[in-house]
Amino acid sequence: MINAGAFFLSIWFNIELYIHYIVLTRLYQSETDLHKKMFLDRSLTLSSNQILTKPFLSMFRANSDRPFDGPHQHSSSATSGVAPEQASAAMVLVHGRGASAESILTLAYEFDSVQMHYVAPQANQHTWYPNSFLAPAERNEPGLSSGLQAIFDIVTDLENNGIPKNKIIIAGFSQGACLASEFVARHPARYGGLIALSGGLIGDSVSADNYAGSLEGTPYFIGCSDIDPHIPAERVHESANILESLGADVTKKIYPGMGHTVNEDEIDHINKMIKKVLDS
């Protein structure tokens, strides 16, 4: 039997899906047209310290020395749980298209631990990138690289507050799951875990040849419906295979007829991952 919390989550994430079709994407698109033109030109500079070339664009990796300056760098984050200085571990929660940092943080109410710090970045105009995650990556710039930098900066701040990567779980739903997956694949390390709820790696095609490094056994849970209107099951399988080739410990669940939402079984898997991180 689904409990009241899981029922609430189902209602909330279906509302989030509805918002997906509203005008927020258009607002984001119009605001970033100039930046996008600069990316496609590849002869212009997006920020004062980055000259974008095709290889750089195809596999951008966030960093501290030359941080990316894009649409999401001026948005604030939301937090819940204990302060990072008092936390035993942390979770970065990345919201979906049309949603908000505050909305994805409500997911933390379903988790058991009171020793966690939760932080959620906010996408500019409520969307990380304008097109489908199955579009060519350059069509989703500069939002894609800007979103990767936003996650990188949060992970760096957590480390500076005494929480190492192996105590940091990176999680997301829908568009947020895609961004979280792409971040971990492009910035491999031993994380506390990766949770992709209805999402996968980004691009019109994906290949293990595009990624390098080791995830060193990072637990990776990916769950999705077999009839999800936005996330093809094939991309779920491809993402799981690529992350496994990078050294992730993969748990993949395909749920018959579920739709684009989060279910109680996925919450159970997340709670198990949290417990494992806290006990390690």
Secondary structure, 3 states (H helix, E strand, C coil): CCCHHHHHHHHHHHHHHHHCCCCHHHHHHHHCHHHHHHHHHCCCEEECCEECCHHHHHCCCCCCCCCCCCCCCCCCEEEEECCCCCCCEEEEEECCCCCCHHHHHHHHHHCCCCCEEEEEECCHHHCCCCCCCCCCHHHHCCHHHHHHHHHHHHHHHHHHCCCCHHHEEEEEECHHHHHHHHHHHHCCCCCCEEEEECCCCCCCCCCHHHCCCCCCCCEEEEEEECCCCCCCHHHHHHHHHHHHHCCCEEEEEEECCCCCCCCHHHHHHHHHHHHHHHHC
